[in-house]
């Protein structure tokens, strides 16, 4: 466990640095968020947001998507990359949602993860952002930034998520996920973290060990 006062100071600094942190995928219901999140693998949120309006306008629910052919779906999602695999997973997941869950995206972790192409990270995104269930989705930004700062000290995504859940109060799990993503995108980049301009440098383990500026 990290020191409670230090953790509170880190979370307060992140909150101050990124008061606008929020989900960057556009969605208006759990179905749209699930599909957008599946499309966002290896693709930017901006690109997904360019693709989904036409898809959701023409196919606003799981039953409608499930009725498409693979080629029809690929016609909408091609710009997101890996479209063959994504189309297969989305069609399979939507058919399962229709057949097993009455057409509604399930709100339980096990049920979500039973859908094709839905791993723990995607389930966490849907649970926290669409259903308000506390969860921390560990993507590449969350993994890198939390381990640099010292909120986690782990070599795997699974252990990082576990440590973040131990160190961060549950009511802050979802927003902390967004803070860490925003910090990773804007300040603590993979190759060249902007430590000199970072408001967390007085708290950051990586900075104290490397003093990059
Ligand atoms: S001080 Fe540097 S390594 Fe630490 S969070 Fe800021 S940018 Fe990242």
py3Dmol code that shows the C-alpha trace and the ligand (Angstrom):
import py3Dmol

protein = """\
ATOM      1  CA  UNK A   1       0.000   0.000   0.000  1.00  0.00           C
ATOM      2  CA  UNK A   2       1.146   3.513  -0.741  1.00  0.00           C
ATOM      3  CA  UNK A   3       1.172   6.151   2.001  1.00  0.00           C
ATOM      4  CA  UNK A   4      -2.348   7.562   2.301  1.00  0.00           C
ATOM      5  CA  UNK A   5      -1.302  11.223   2.489  1.00  0.00           C
ATOM      6  CA  UNK A   6       0.989  10.844  -0.505  1.00  0.00           C
ATOM      7  CA  UNK A   7      -1.758   9.113  -2.500  1.00  0.00           C
ATOM      8  CA  UNK A   8      -4.218  11.878  -1.647  1.00  0.00           C
ATOM      9  CA  UNK A   9      -1.676  14.485  -2.744  1.00  0.00           C
ATOM     10  CA  UNK A  10      -1.108  12.665  -6.060  1.00  0.00           C
ATOM     11  CA  UNK A  11      -4.845  12.376  -6.738  1.00  0.00           C
ATOM     12  CA  UNK A  12      -5.398  16.031  -5.847  1.00  0.00           C
ATOM     13  CA  UNK A  13      -2.589  17.077  -8.205  1.00  0.00           C
ATOM     14  CA  UNK A  14      -4.017  14.973 -11.018  1.00  0.00           C
ATOM     15  CA  UNK A  15      -7.488  16.418 -10.413  1.00  0.00           C
ATOM     16  CA  UNK A  16      -6.094  19.942 -10.515  1.00  0.00           C
ATOM     17  CA  UNK A  17      -4.066  19.270 -13.653  1.00  0.00           C
ATOM     18  CA  UNK A  18      -6.973  17.682 -15.542  1.00  0.00           C
ATOM     19  CA  UNK A  19     -10.290  19.121 -14.362  1.00  0.00           C
ATOM     20  CA  UNK A  20     -11.749  18.283 -17.781  1.00  0.00           C
ATOM     21  CA  UNK A  21     -10.929  14.550 -17.598  1.00  0.00           C
ATOM     22  CA  UNK A  22     -13.776  12.438 -18.948  1.00  0.00           C
ATOM     23  CA  UNK A  23     -14.451   9.609 -21.402  1.00  0.00           C
ATOM     24  CA  UNK A  24     -13.318  10.673 -24.873  1.00  0.00           C
ATOM     25  CA  UNK A  25     -15.392   8.153 -26.783  1.00  0.00           C
ATOM     26  CA  UNK A  26     -18.794   9.525 -27.803  1.00  0.00           C
ATOM     27  CA  UNK A  27     -21.731   7.393 -26.629  1.00  0.00           C
ATOM     28  CA  UNK A  28     -25.256   7.787 -25.369  1.00  0.00           C
ATOM     29  CA  UNK A  29     -25.986   4.327 -23.946  1.00  0.00           C
ATOM     30  CA  UNK A  30     -24.181   1.103 -22.882  1.00  0.00           C
ATOM     31  CA  UNK A  31     -24.562  -0.464 -26.340  1.00  0.00           C
ATOM     32  CA  UNK A  32     -22.838   2.463 -28.042  1.00  0.00           C
ATOM     33  CA  UNK A  33     -20.044   2.531 -25.463  1.00  0.00           C
ATOM     34  CA  UNK A  34     -19.438  -1.212 -25.789  1.00  0.00           C
ATOM     35  CA  UNK A  35     -19.154  -1.028 -29.585  1.00  0.00           C
ATOM     36  CA  UNK A  36     -17.041   2.160 -29.488  1.00  0.00           C
ATOM     37  CA  UNK A  37     -14.685   0.591 -26.947  1.00  0.00           C
ATOM     38  CA  UNK A  38     -14.322  -2.559 -29.049  1.00  0.00           C
ATOM     39  CA  UNK A  39     -13.484  -0.365 -32.051  1.00  0.00           C
ATOM     40  CA  UNK A  40     -10.934   1.669 -30.087  1.00  0.00           C
ATOM     41  CA  UNK A  41      -8.383  -1.166 -29.818  1.00  0.00           C
ATOM     42  CA  UNK A  42      -5.254  -0.006 -31.668  1.00  0.00           C
ATOM     43  CA  UNK A  43      -7.177   3.079 -32.843  1.00  0.00           C
ATOM     44  CA  UNK A  44      -7.568   6.624 -31.566  1.00  0.00           C
ATOM     45  CA  UNK A  45     -10.762   7.734 -29.851  1.00  0.00           C
ATOM     46  CA  UNK A  46     -11.043  10.552 -32.412  1.00  0.00           C
ATOM     47  CA  UNK A  47     -11.068   8.090 -35.277  1.00  0.00           C
ATOM     48  CA  UNK A  48     -13.688   5.953 -33.534  1.00  0.00           C
ATOM     49  CA  UNK A  49     -15.808   9.075 -32.982  1.00  0.00           C
ATOM     50  CA  UNK A  50     -15.675   9.798 -36.706  1.00  0.00           C
ATOM     51  CA  UNK A  51     -16.941   6.311 -37.543  1.00  0.00           C
ATOM     52  CA  UNK A  52     -19.649   5.623 -34.966  1.00  0.00           C
ATOM     53  CA  UNK A  53     -22.258   8.323 -35.794  1.00  0.00           C
ATOM     54  CA  UNK A  54     -23.168   6.689 -39.121  1.00  0.00           C
ATOM     55  CA  UNK A  55     -23.046   3.196 -37.621  1.00  0.00           C
ATOM     56  CA  UNK A  56     -25.324   4.086 -34.692  1.00  0.00           C
ATOM     57  CA  UNK A  57     -27.641   6.170 -36.876  1.00  0.00           C
ATOM     58  CA  UNK A  58     -28.274   3.191 -39.163  1.00  0.00           C
ATOM     59  CA  UNK A  59     -27.958   0.442 -36.537  1.00  0.00           C
ATOM     60  CA  UNK A  60     -28.922   1.820 -33.126  1.00  0.00           C
ATOM     61  CA  UNK A  61     -29.055  -1.441 -31.178  1.00  0.00           C
ATOM     62  CA  UNK A  62     -27.547  -4.912 -30.869  1.00  0.00           C
ATOM     63  CA  UNK A  63     -30.346  -6.591 -32.857  1.00  0.00           C
ATOM     64  CA  UNK A  64     -29.801  -4.253 -35.789  1.00  0.00           C
ATOM     65  CA  UNK A  65     -26.028  -4.771 -35.789  1.00  0.00           C
ATOM     66  CA  UNK A  66     -26.458  -8.538 -35.412  1.00  0.00           C
ATOM     67  CA  UNK A  67     -28.593  -8.603 -38.573  1.00  0.00           C
ATOM     68  CA  UNK A  68     -25.772  -7.165 -40.690  1.00  0.00           C
ATOM     69  CA  UNK A  69     -23.365  -9.207 -42.764  1.00  0.00           C
ATOM     70  CA  UNK A  70     -19.675  -8.960 -41.958  1.00  0.00           C
ATOM     71  CA  UNK A  71     -19.061  -6.990 -45.145  1.00  0.00           C
ATOM     72  CA  UNK A  72     -21.821  -4.525 -44.300  1.00  0.00           C
ATOM     73  CA  UNK A  73     -20.337  -3.898 -40.867  1.00  0.00           C
ATOM     74  CA  UNK A  74     -16.825  -3.552 -42.272  1.00  0.00           C
ATOM     75  CA  UNK A  75     -18.190  -0.856 -44.570  1.00  0.00           C
ATOM     76  CA  UNK A  76     -18.765   1.266 -41.444  1.00  0.00           C
ATOM     77  CA  UNK A  77     -15.721   0.371 -39.336  1.00  0.00           C
ATOM     78  CA  UNK A  78     -12.898  -0.036 -41.868  1.00  0.00           C
ATOM     79  CA  UNK A  79     -11.105   3.242 -40.858  1.00  0.00           C
ATOM     80  CA  UNK A  80     -10.630   1.887 -37.301  1.00  0.00           C
ATOM     81  CA  UNK A  81      -8.167  -0.796 -38.444  1.00  0.00           C
ATOM     82  CA  UNK A  82      -8.157  -4.522 -37.670  1.00  0.00           C
ATOM     83  CA  UNK A  83     -11.653  -4.419 -39.171  1.00  0.00           C
ATOM     84  CA  UNK A  84     -11.932  -8.145 -39.957  1.00  0.00           C
ATOM     85  CA  UNK A  85     -11.355  -9.210 -36.359  1.00  0.00           C
ATOM     86  CA  UNK A  86     -13.355  -6.314 -34.936  1.00  0.00           C
ATOM     87  CA  UNK A  87     -16.306  -7.097 -37.232  1.00  0.00           C
ATOM     88  CA  UNK A  88     -16.282 -10.774 -36.238  1.00  0.00           C
ATOM     89  CA  UNK A  89     -16.178  -9.911 -32.526  1.00  0.00           C
ATOM     90  CA  UNK A  90     -18.838  -7.198 -32.744  1.00  0.00           C
ATOM     91  CA  UNK A  91     -21.241  -9.402 -34.717  1.00  0.00           C
ATOM     92  CA  UNK A  92     -20.717 -12.323 -32.337  1.00  0.00           C
ATOM     93  CA  UNK A  93     -21.126 -10.093 -29.265  1.00  0.00           C
ATOM     94  CA  UNK A  94     -24.300  -8.496 -30.641  1.00  0.00           C
ATOM     95  CA  UNK A  95     -25.808 -11.897 -31.500  1.00  0.00           C
ATOM     96  CA  UNK A  96     -25.052 -13.042 -27.962  1.00  0.00           C
ATOM     97  CA  UNK A  97     -26.581  -9.867 -26.521  1.00  0.00           C
ATOM     98  CA  UNK A  98     -29.756 -10.603 -28.484  1.00  0.00           C
ATOM     99  CA  UNK A  99     -29.844 -14.361 -27.800  1.00  0.00           C
ATOM    100  CA  UNK A 100     -28.701 -14.435 -24.171  1.00  0.00           C
ATOM    101  CA  UNK A 101     -29.444 -10.994 -22.736  1.00  0.00           C
ATOM    102  CA  UNK A 102     -32.703  -9.907 -24.362  1.00  0.00           C
ATOM    103  CA  UNK A 103     -31.023  -7.350 -26.578  1.00  0.00           C
ATOM    104  CA  UNK A 104     -29.594  -5.279 -23.707  1.00  0.00           C
ATOM    105  CA  UNK A 105     -25.895  -5.017 -22.856  1.00  0.00           C
ATOM    106  CA  UNK A 106     -25.456  -6.867 -19.536  1.00  0.00           C
ATOM    107  CA  UNK A 107     -24.307  -4.829 -16.533  1.00  0.00           C
ATOM    108  CA  UNK A 108     -22.323  -7.601 -14.806  1.00  0.00           C
ATOM    109  CA  UNK A 109     -18.620  -8.193 -15.288  1.00  0.00           C
ATOM    110  CA  UNK A 110     -18.884 -11.938 -15.905  1.00  0.00           C
ATOM    111  CA  UNK A 111     -21.631 -11.528 -18.476  1.00  0.00           C
ATOM    112  CA  UNK A 112     -19.766  -8.727 -20.254  1.00  0.00           C
ATOM    113  CA  UNK A 113     -16.552 -10.741 -20.371  1.00  0.00           C
ATOM    114  CA  UNK A 114     -18.455 -13.698 -21.795  1.00  0.00           C
ATOM    115  CA  UNK A 115     -19.027 -11.699 -25.001  1.00  0.00           C
ATOM    116  CA  UNK A 116     -16.643 -12.155 -27.941  1.00  0.00           C
ATOM    117  CA  UNK A 117     -13.787  -9.676 -27.938  1.00  0.00           C
ATOM    118  CA  UNK A 118     -14.632  -8.267 -24.505  1.00  0.00           C
ATOM    119  CA  UNK A 119     -11.728  -8.585 -22.079  1.00  0.00           C
ATOM    120  CA  UNK A 120     -11.314  -7.165 -18.619  1.00  0.00           C
ATOM    121  CA  UNK A 121     -10.256  -3.719 -19.832  1.00  0.00           C
ATOM    122  CA  UNK A 122     -13.261  -3.276 -22.125  1.00  0.00           C
ATOM    123  CA  UNK A 123     -15.573  -4.602 -19.407  1.00  0.00           C
ATOM    124  CA  UNK A 124     -14.097  -2.110 -16.935  1.00  0.00           C
ATOM    125  CA  UNK A 125     -14.658   0.796 -19.341  1.00  0.00           C
ATOM    126  CA  UNK A 126     -18.312  -0.190 -19.838  1.00  0.00           C
ATOM    127  CA  UNK A 127     -18.904  -0.945 -16.152  1.00  0.00           C
ATOM    128  CA  UNK A 128     -17.520   2.376 -14.952  1.00  0.00           C
ATOM    129  CA  UNK A 129     -18.659   4.730 -17.709  1.00  0.00           C
ATOM    130  CA  UNK A 130     -22.006   3.246 -18.741  1.00  0.00           C
ATOM    131  CA  UNK A 131     -23.216   1.627 -15.518  1.00  0.00           C
ATOM    132  CA  UNK A 132     -21.506   3.686 -12.805  1.00  0.00           C
ATOM    133  CA  UNK A 133     -19.838   0.613 -11.285  1.00  0.00           C
ATOM    134  CA  UNK A 134     -16.426   1.521  -9.822  1.00  0.00           C
ATOM    135  CA  UNK A 135     -13.653   0.019 -11.944  1.00  0.00           C
ATOM    136  CA  UNK A 136     -10.189   0.927 -13.220  1.00  0.00           C
ATOM    137  CA  UNK A 137      -9.499   0.050 -16.835  1.00  0.00           C
ATOM    138  CA  UNK A 138      -5.737  -0.236 -17.249  1.00  0.00           C
ATOM    139  CA  UNK A 139      -4.744   0.787 -20.762  1.00  0.00           C
ATOM    140  CA  UNK A 140      -1.258   1.690 -21.945  1.00  0.00           C
ATOM    141  CA  UNK A 141      -1.453   5.211 -20.449  1.00  0.00           C
ATOM    142  CA  UNK A 142      -2.812   4.103 -17.078  1.00  0.00           C
ATOM    143  CA  UNK A 143      -0.196   1.354 -16.879  1.00  0.00           C
ATOM    144  CA  UNK A 144       2.742   3.626 -17.730  1.00  0.00           C
ATOM    145  CA  UNK A 145       1.743   6.708 -15.735  1.00  0.00           C
ATOM    146  CA  UNK A 146       0.617   4.931 -12.568  1.00  0.00           C
ATOM    147  CA  UNK A 147       3.830   2.909 -12.436  1.00  0.00           C
ATOM    148  CA  UNK A 148       5.985   5.967 -13.097  1.00  0.00           C
ATOM    149  CA  UNK A 149       4.312   8.042 -10.411  1.00  0.00           C
ATOM    150  CA  UNK A 150       4.351   5.147  -7.941  1.00  0.00           C
ATOM    151  CA  UNK A 151       0.629   4.576  -7.543  1.00  0.00           C
ATOM    152  CA  UNK A 152       1.487   1.060  -8.661  1.00  0.00           C
ATOM    153  CA  UNK A 153       4.688  -0.902  -8.844  1.00  0.00           C
ATOM    154  CA  UNK A 154       3.910  -3.788 -11.110  1.00  0.00           C
ATOM    155  CA  UNK A 155       5.085  -5.382 -14.330  1.00  0.00           C
ATOM    156  CA  UNK A 156       1.678  -6.548 -15.570  1.00  0.00           C
ATOM    157  CA  UNK A 157      -1.652  -4.907 -16.325  1.00  0.00           C
ATOM    158  CA  UNK A 158      -3.452  -7.268 -13.952  1.00  0.00           C
ATOM    159  CA  UNK A 159      -1.195  -6.481 -10.987  1.00  0.00           C
ATOM    160  CA  UNK A 160      -1.326  -2.764 -11.783  1.00  0.00           C
ATOM    161  CA  UNK A 161      -5.125  -2.823 -11.680  1.00  0.00           C
ATOM    162  CA  UNK A 162      -5.060  -4.732  -8.394  1.00  0.00           C
ATOM    163  CA  UNK A 163      -2.605  -2.294  -6.801  1.00  0.00           C
ATOM    164  CA  UNK A 164      -4.512   0.748  -8.041  1.00  0.00           C
ATOM    165  CA  UNK A 165      -7.688  -0.674  -6.499  1.00  0.00           C
ATOM    166  CA  UNK A 166      -5.838  -1.142  -3.205  1.00  0.00           C
ATOM    167  CA  UNK A 167      -4.244   2.303  -3.212  1.00  0.00           C
ATOM    168  CA  UNK A 168      -7.024   4.515  -4.582  1.00  0.00           C
ATOM    169  CA  UNK A 169     -10.328   4.984  -2.714  1.00  0.00           C
ATOM    170  CA  UNK A 170     -13.111   3.135  -4.549  1.00  0.00           C
ATOM    171  CA  UNK A 171     -15.156   6.281  -5.152  1.00  0.00           C
ATOM    172  CA  UNK A 172     -12.235   7.670  -7.180  1.00  0.00           C
ATOM    173  CA  UNK A 173     -11.437   4.592  -9.294  1.00  0.00           C
ATOM    174  CA  UNK A 174     -13.339   5.743 -12.380  1.00  0.00           C
ATOM    175  CA  UNK A 175     -12.219   9.364 -12.389  1.00  0.00           C
ATOM    176  CA  UNK A 176      -8.618   8.372 -11.516  1.00  0.00           C
ATOM    177  CA  UNK A 177      -8.628   6.227 -14.643  1.00  0.00           C
ATOM    178  CA  UNK A 178      -9.485   9.327 -16.705  1.00  0.00           C
ATOM    179  CA  UNK A 179      -6.943  11.510 -14.869  1.00  0.00           C
ATOM    180  CA  UNK A 180      -4.165   9.015 -15.614  1.00  0.00           C
ATOM    181  CA  UNK A 181      -5.140   8.764 -19.287  1.00  0.00           C
ATOM    182  CA  UNK A 182      -5.222  12.549 -19.678  1.00  0.00           C
ATOM    183  CA  UNK A 183      -1.889  12.880 -17.888  1.00  0.00           C
ATOM    184  CA  UNK A 184      -0.359  10.234 -20.149  1.00  0.00           C
ATOM    185  CA  UNK A 185      -1.624  11.904 -23.292  1.00  0.00           C
ATOM    186  CA  UNK A 186      -0.770  15.479 -22.354  1.00  0.00           C
ATOM    187  CA  UNK A 187       2.267  15.339 -20.068  1.00  0.00           C
ATOM    188  CA  UNK A 188       3.685  11.935 -19.195  1.00  0.00           C
ATOM    189  CA  UNK A 189       4.173  10.608 -22.704  1.00  0.00           C
ATOM    190  CA  UNK A 190       5.798   7.297 -23.405  1.00  0.00           C
ATOM    191  CA  UNK A 191       9.083   8.438 -24.998  1.00  0.00           C
ATOM    192  CA  UNK A 192       9.497  11.998 -23.691  1.00  0.00           C
ATOM    193  CA  UNK A 193       7.641  12.724 -20.473  1.00  0.00           C
ATOM    194  CA  UNK A 194       7.477  16.490 -19.928  1.00  0.00           C
ATOM    195  CA  UNK A 195       8.788  16.291 -16.375  1.00  0.00           C
ATOM    196  CA  UNK A 196      10.021  19.899 -16.289  1.00  0.00           C
ATOM    197  CA  UNK A 197       6.453  21.136 -16.751  1.00  0.00           C
ATOM    198  CA  UNK A 198       4.724  18.428 -14.711  1.00  0.00           C
ATOM    199  CA  UNK A 199       2.893  19.506 -11.570  1.00  0.00           C
ATOM    200  CA  UNK A 200       3.435  16.036 -10.101  1.00  0.00           C
ATOM    201  CA  UNK A 201       7.223  16.036 -10.224  1.00  0.00           C
ATOM    202  CA  UNK A 202       7.551  16.706  -6.498  1.00  0.00           C
ATOM    203  CA  UNK A 203       5.533  13.559  -5.847  1.00  0.00           C
ATOM    204  CA  UNK A 204       6.659  11.298  -8.682  1.00  0.00           C
ATOM    205  CA  UNK A 205       8.828   8.249  -8.067  1.00  0.00           C
ATOM    206  CA  UNK A 206      10.170   8.249 -11.629  1.00  0.00           C
ATOM    207  CA  UNK A 207      11.156  11.910 -11.373  1.00  0.00           C
ATOM    208  CA  UNK A 208      12.900  11.475  -8.041  1.00  0.00           C
ATOM    209  CA  UNK A 209      14.876   8.565  -9.449  1.00  0.00           C
ATOM    210  CA  UNK A 210      15.666  10.048 -12.880  1.00  0.00           C
ATOM    211  CA  UNK A 211      15.375  13.860 -12.537  1.00  0.00           C
ATOM    212  CA  UNK A 212      14.814  14.174 -16.258  1.00  0.00           C
ATOM    213  CA  UNK A 213      14.930  17.989 -16.449  1.00  0.00           C
TER     214      UNK A 213
END
"""
ligand_1 = """\
8
LIG
S 7.265 13.963 -13.287
Fe 7.668 13.106 -15.319
S 7.476 10.875 -15.066
Fe 6.503 11.856 -13.285
S 4.341 12.016 -13.821
Fe 5.319 13.926 -14.398
S 5.887 13.681 -16.537
Fe 5.469 11.640 -15.712
"""
view = py3Dmol.view(width=600, height=400)
view.addModel(protein, "pdb")
view.setStyle({"model": 0}, {"cartoon": {"style": "trace"}})
view.addModel(ligand_1, "xyz")
view.setStyle({"model": 1}, {"stick": {}})
view.zoomTo()
view.show()
